[in-house]
Amino acid sequence: MACARAYRDVGAAGSVVMVADEGRMPYRRPPLTKEYLRGAVTADALPLEESGWPAANGVGFVAGRATALDPSARRIGLANGRELSYANCLLAPGARPVRLPIDGADDPGVLVIRTLEHARDLVDRLQPGHRVIVMGSGFVGCEVAASLSRRGHPVHLISDEPLPQARRLGDDVGRRLRDWLEADDVTLALGAAVERVTRAAGELAVHTAAGSARADLIVMAAGAAPRTELARSAGLPLHGGAVPADAGMRTAAPGVLAAGDVCRAQHAIAGRSLHVEHWGSAIAQGDVAGRTAAGAEAEWDVVPGFWSTIGERTLKYAAWGDGHDDVAQTYGADGAFTVRYRAGGRLVGVLTHGHDEDYAAGRDEIAAGAA
């Protein structure tokens, strides 16, 4: 959608067709693990544009799955046998949720959450008093655990991390996230990897080396993997499991661009390629791709960042995301804090809670330090 919008914004008049295997117009995914799970918003609040926007802007929509891409012929094959020709094609298939390679991971009571259908399925299955186990202490796992607890369900979060997000954000932040989750009545079992899932008498159990926990439903929040099938069918190279692209989102194949989770793009300011799995970066990259397709000069130059709301507390994070060697914290009133991440003396990341001015200033400093 960001690509189509940008393409039209610069005055390009070529035909535009979006192919979506979910069968619906693009929508906002971040609320799925927060407001939608809590019941604060419905699916009607999620679309990126009003229902009349595509027709008003000459954008077609095909509900279906692309199964083949031929860059030499500039044709796309769909699962229903239809073929589409193109001058420029944007690959933005996103990512799929990962299921851990453990016994019981394919039990029908083990759910994942990535799409609206996933979130709707989870909500539809929940009955009053149902116990839920969340596997994983990444942002998705923490958000889901807090949201379901606020719906009134007993929630158990299990993770091999000794503290939530400690590997990425540091122990101090991990302790704060732990405290936030416990304040939302989430029971934590940290520091032991899940070994298997079993079912007996209609009850699910998750087993670790430290013990077992039982539930009616399980949400596996074990990360996501780029959907590269279409890129592979086109013979595109992969780097670290993602499709390389330049700062204008061009891939190695003429006329084929990439954006979002599937893409590892050159960042114009960072001076290196980055694989960023954040909503805001996907939107920014899609915008660049649309301008590139229209023949305009455009580069991905926005410092990657995102927000995460756990219960009622929001973290704001901006970073290059590829490592740091120093961490410094500052604290304010009412639990507010700022964490600055540096590498080689330069600011490469900033994380804030309740310090919006630090977030904005930090993002500017990150960009300036890399220039």
N, C-alpha and C positions, 0 to 999 in steps of 0.2 A: 504494500500500500504506500509506503514512504517513497518507493521508487516511482510508482505511477504518479503520485502527487507532485514530486519534484520534476518529472518529465513534462507534465502539463504546466507547471509553474513557470518554466523557462520558455514556454510558448511552442513546444514541439507538437506537431499535429499528426504524427504517425499513429497507426492503430495500436491499441494497448489491450492485451488480454492477460488476465490473471488465472492461473490454474492452481486449484487448492484441493488437496485430497481430503480435507475435513468436511468439504461440502458447504462451507459457510464463509462469509466475508471475513477478512482479517479482524482480529479482536485483541484486546489487551490481556496478556497472560498474567502479569504480576498480581492482579487481584484474586486470582484463582486460589492461591494458598492463604490469602488473608481475608479480605472483605467478603468474597464469595463463600468461602468455607464457614465464615462466622454468620452468614445469612444477612449481612449488611447491604449487599447489592445482589441483583438478579442478573441473569444472562443478558437482559435487555440493555444493561448499562455498559457492556463490554466492547461493542464494536468501535473500531477506530474512526469510522465515518458514519454519517447518517445514511440510511438505506438508499436514498436517492442520489448519493454522490457519484457512484460509478456511471449511471446513465447520463447525469448532468455533465460529466467530464469525458464522455466517450470512452469509458473503460469497460471492456467486456469481462465476463466471469465464467469460468468453466469449472464445474464441480467434478473433479476426477483426479486420477493419479498419473503423473508423468512417469513412464517406465524406461524411456530411451531418449538419448540426446545425441544427435549426429552433427558435430560442428562443421564438418566439411560440406554437408548438404544443407546446413542450417535448418534442421527439422527436429521436431520433438514428437515422440510417439507416446500416446496415452494408453492406459490399460484397456479401454474399450475399443481399441483399434484405430481411433481417430489420429490424424497427424496434423500438426501445426507448423507452419513455416515462420521464420523470424529474420529480422535484420540484427537485432540484439536480444539476448536472452539473459535474464537474471536468475541465477540459482540461489534460492533462499528457502531450502526445505527445512531448516531448523535442525533440531536434534531429537533423539528419542531417549526416553528414560532407561537407565541401565538396571538390569536385574542381576543381583549377585549370583555367582556360580555356586550355589549351595543347594543341598537337598531341600525340597519343599518350596523353593522360590516360585514355582509355577502353580502353587495351590490357588484356586479361585478366590480365596480369601485374602491373598496378598495382592494389594493394589499399588499402582504407581500414579503419579500426578504430573501431567505435562499439558494436557489439553482440557478444554471445557468438558468434553465427554468424560474424561477421567475424573474431574472434580464432581461432575453431576452424578456419576456412578457411585462415588464415595458417599456423597450426601444422601442419595437415595437408599443406600444400604444401611445407613446408620439408624439404629433404633434407640429409644431412650435407655440409658444405662449401659449401652454397648461400650466395652473396653477396647481401646485402640493402642497398638504398639506402632511407633514410628521408628524405622531403622535409618539412622544417619543424622548427623548433627551439623550438616551444612545449612545454608540459609533456608533452603526449601524445607528441610526437616524441622528446623526450629520454628519456622512460621506455621507449618501444618500442626505441629504439636501444640503450640500456644492457641491457635485458632480452634482446634477441636476441644481443647480443655475449656475454652470460653463458651463453647456450645453445651458444656455440661457433661462431657464424657471423661471418664478416667483415662489418662494418657500416660504411657510409659515410653520414654525415648531411650533407645539403645544405640551406642556408638563405640567404635574402637578408639576414638579420641579420648584422652583423659579429661579434656575440657573442650566444649564446643568451639569450633573454628580456631583452636589454638595454633594449629600448624600454619594457617594463613595469617592470622591477625595477632598472635601472641598470647601468652598465658594470662595477662591482665585482662584483656578483652574476653578471653575464654571464661574467666571467673565471673565477669559481669553477665555474660550470656547465661551461664549456669544459674546465677542468682535470679535473673529475669524469668527463666523458665520455671524455677522452683516457686517463685512468687505467683506464677500462673497455675500452680498446683500440678505441674508436670513432674512425674517421677523419673529420675535419671538413673541410668545404668551405664556408666562410662568406663572406658579403658579396656574393654573386652570385645573382640570381634564376634559377630554372629556366625555360628557354625552350621546351624540347620534350623529348619522350620518343620514342625510336626503337627498332626491333627489327630485328635482322639475325642470321640463322643461329641462331635460338633464344636470342639474348642481348639483353637490354635495355640501353639506354644513356640516361643523363640528361645533357642538354647545358645548360650555362650560358655566359655570356660569358667566363668564366674557364677553361673546359675541359669535359671530359666524364668521366663515371664509368660503369662497367659493372656489371651485376648480373644475378642470376637472378630476383629478385623486388624489387618496389618497394612501399613503404608510404607513401601520401600522407597526411600529418598536417598538413593545411592549414586546420584549424579546422572549425567546425560552424555550421549555420544553423538557426534555429528552424523547426519544422514547423508552419506556420501555415495549411495548406490547410483544416482543419476550421473554424478561426476565420474565415477568409475566407468559407466557405460560409454561416456564420451572420451575416455582415455586421458582424462585430466590427471596431472600429477598430484600427489598428496604430500603434505609436510606435517608431521605430527598428527596425522589423522584428519587434517583439514585441507581445504583447497587454497593454495597460494594465490594471492592477488596483489596488484600494485595499489598505490594510494588512491587511484581512481576506480578501484574495484574490478579492474580487468584481470581475467585469468590468462593462462597460457594459450587458450583457444580464442582466435579472433571472433569478436561478437558475443562472447560469453563472459558475463560478469558474475560476481558472487558477493553475498552479504550475509551477515548474521552468524549463527552458530557454526555453519558449515565452512566458514571462511577464515583463513589466516592472512590478514592484509597488512601491507606496508603502512606504517603510520607516518604521516608527513612531518610531524614534530618529533616523535620519539626516535625516528631515524632507523627503525627496525620493524620487522613484522611481528604482529601480535595476534593471538587467537583469544578473542574476548567473547564470553558467553553471557553478555548482559543485554537486557532489553533496549536500553538507551543507545548502546553501540550499534545494535541491529538497525534501529531507526536511522541513526546517523549514516551508517554505511549504505542503507537503502536510498537515502536522499542523494548521496554522492553518486551511486550507480545510476539513478534516474537522470542526473545532470550529465554524466558521462555519456549515457545512451543518446541524449539529445544533442551531443556535440559540444557541450559547454565544458569549460575548465573547472574541475572540482577535485578536491583531495580530502581524504579522511584525516582530519586534524583536531578532533575533539578528544580531550582526555577522557578515557573510559571511566564510567562511574555508575553507581546505582544506589537505590535506597532499599532497606529491608525493615519491615515492621514486624516485630515480635510481640504479640499482645497489643499493648498500646504504646510501645517504645520503638522509636525509629532510629536506625543507624543510616548514616550517609557516608558512602565510601567512594573515593576516586583514586585510581592508581594505574600504573602501567601493568602491574600484576605479574611481573616476572622476576621478583626477588628484591630483598633489602638486606642491609647489614646492621642497621641501627634503628631502635624504636624509642620514642620519647612520648610521655603522656603528660597532659595538663588536665586539671580538674576544676569544675565550677560548682555552682550551687545546684541543689535539687538533683544530684546525680549526673549532671552534664559532664562531658569529657571530650577531649580531643587527643587523638593518637597520630603522631607523625612518623612516617617510615622513610628512612634515607638509605641511599646506596652511594658509596664514594663521596659522601658529604652533600649530595643533592637530594632534595625532596622528591620521592618517587611515589608516595602514597599518603593519603590523609583519611582518617576515619573519625566521624564526629557523632555525638548524641547531644542534642540541645545546644549546639554551638554552630548554627548555620553560617555565621560570618566566617568562622574558621574553615568551614568546608569550601566556601566560595573563594576565599583567599588562598587556601591550600591548592585548589585546582589550578588557579592562575599561576602559582609558584611552580607547580609541577611542570606546566607547559613552558614557563620561562626558563626553568632550569635545564630543560632538554633542548632548547633552541640553540 
